[in-house]
Amino acid sequence: MVSEAGTGTMTAQILDGKAASAAIKDELAERVAALKARGVTPGIATVLVGADPASQLYVGMKHKRSEAIGMNSIQRELPADATQEQVEALIDELNADESCHGYIVQLPLPKHLDTDAILERIDPAKDADGLHPTNLGRLVLNVNGPIETPLPCTPRGVIELLLRNDYDLAGKHVVVVGRGVTIGRSMGLLLTRRQVNATVTLTHTGTVDMAHHLKQADVIVAAAGVKHIVKPEHVKPGAAVLDVGVTREDDPETGKQKVYGDVDPGVREVAGFLSPNPGGVGPMTVALLMTNVVETAERQAGIA
Ligand SMILES: Nc1nc2c(c(=O)[nH]1)N[C@@H](CN(C=O)c1ccc(C(=O)N[C@@H](CCC(=O)O)C(=O)O)cc1)CN2
């Protein structure tokens, strides 16, 4: 926490996801070069169904950043009215494509599609999001040792962002807000692994007295997707707060779409550390996705 001279207020240290993800990209560029020297170009693919502007933005970032570090990127798109069979046929194609080491299906999918069946059809070895039941099952079962499969990108990004800011999670009480599978549920699994050793309270829409739980937290991971749900009065002074959830609304001043996080701006005056939104965990999600794919290519190439 930084004291502002003469004002009596404290301002949280910013956990800068852009800076941390830039450092990861530099490290990955070297690993990609090493793979290329062995004749292997790591390949990442994305499947986008429909034309949701936010999903298009995220998929675009994934390709731009992967290409910038020398990876091969394959962008596949289907219309919003694609059938389950069409999506599954594309999954089968990518499972068989040897130039693709890992891929993701951009979420959320249009409501008429069976998301669980689609994720389950991905070859677990190519599941760059770590959301296949086999990979999530390995995460549940293996609390102690290294895991030889991709880990969910956003939760991995949260932990990496704290690590790169010398924040030790061991023994800390982390309150996670939101139980979605891409963030909340898998966040709890990663945080309670022996290497991390945090204690987790996973809160959700059925939680009674959310404010009470938040106030106990050394670390808050806010991933509810509810604008400014975490208020200054909910935060223990000095706590680390990671703002992960996203709400898009028209800005009344500009009329343009604006990103709002789960954390009220006033939290900055109470927290010790703050990962902002945008500029925090979002860029880390993309960096850890690329890490998952590079690691898969390394495993295949026999690099430890
Ligand atoms: N298959 C998946 N789908 C989705 C995931 C995921 O991990 N796998 N997560 C989110 C979206 N997401 C990646 O896909 C993602 C979200 C945000 C960012 C990001 O860098 N955001 C910027 C702000 C950009 C803006 O909106 O203007 C930031 O936080 O600074 C990257 C990726 C849902 N779907």
The ligand as a Gaussian input file, in Angstrom:
#p B3LYP/6-31G(d) Opt

LIG

0 1
 N      -12.633000     -20.447000     -24.137000
 C      -12.580000     -19.380000     -23.319000
 N      -13.541000     -18.445000     -23.401000
 C      -13.467000     -17.380000     -22.558000
 C      -12.385000     -17.217000     -21.671000
 C      -11.402000     -18.232000     -21.615000
 O      -10.432000     -18.184000     -20.801000
 N      -11.529000     -19.292000     -22.468000
 N      -12.267000     -16.058000     -20.903000
 C      -13.093000     -14.921000     -21.213000
 C      -12.622000     -14.031000     -22.324000
 N      -11.169000     -13.919000     -22.539000
 C      -10.539000     -14.934000     -23.165000
 O      -11.083000     -15.691000     -23.886000
 C      -10.489000     -12.676000     -22.313000
 C      -11.059000     -11.653000     -21.575000
 C      -10.410000     -10.421000     -21.435000
 C       -9.181000     -10.204000     -22.018000
 C       -8.487000      -8.882000     -21.945000
 O       -7.290000      -8.800000     -22.149000
 N       -9.230000      -7.831000     -21.697000
 C       -8.675000      -6.486000     -21.661000
 C       -9.781000      -5.498000     -21.978000
 C      -10.231000      -5.612000     -23.405000
 C      -11.508000      -4.844000     -23.655000
 O      -12.573000      -5.408000     -23.430000
 O      -11.437000      -3.712000     -24.081000
 C       -8.129000      -6.195000     -20.266000
 O       -8.588000      -6.823000     -19.294000
 O       -7.250000      -5.353000     -20.162000
 C       -8.597000     -11.226000     -22.717000
 C       -9.244000     -12.441000     -22.874000
 C      -14.488000     -15.381000     -21.645000
 N      -14.427000     -16.422000     -22.610000

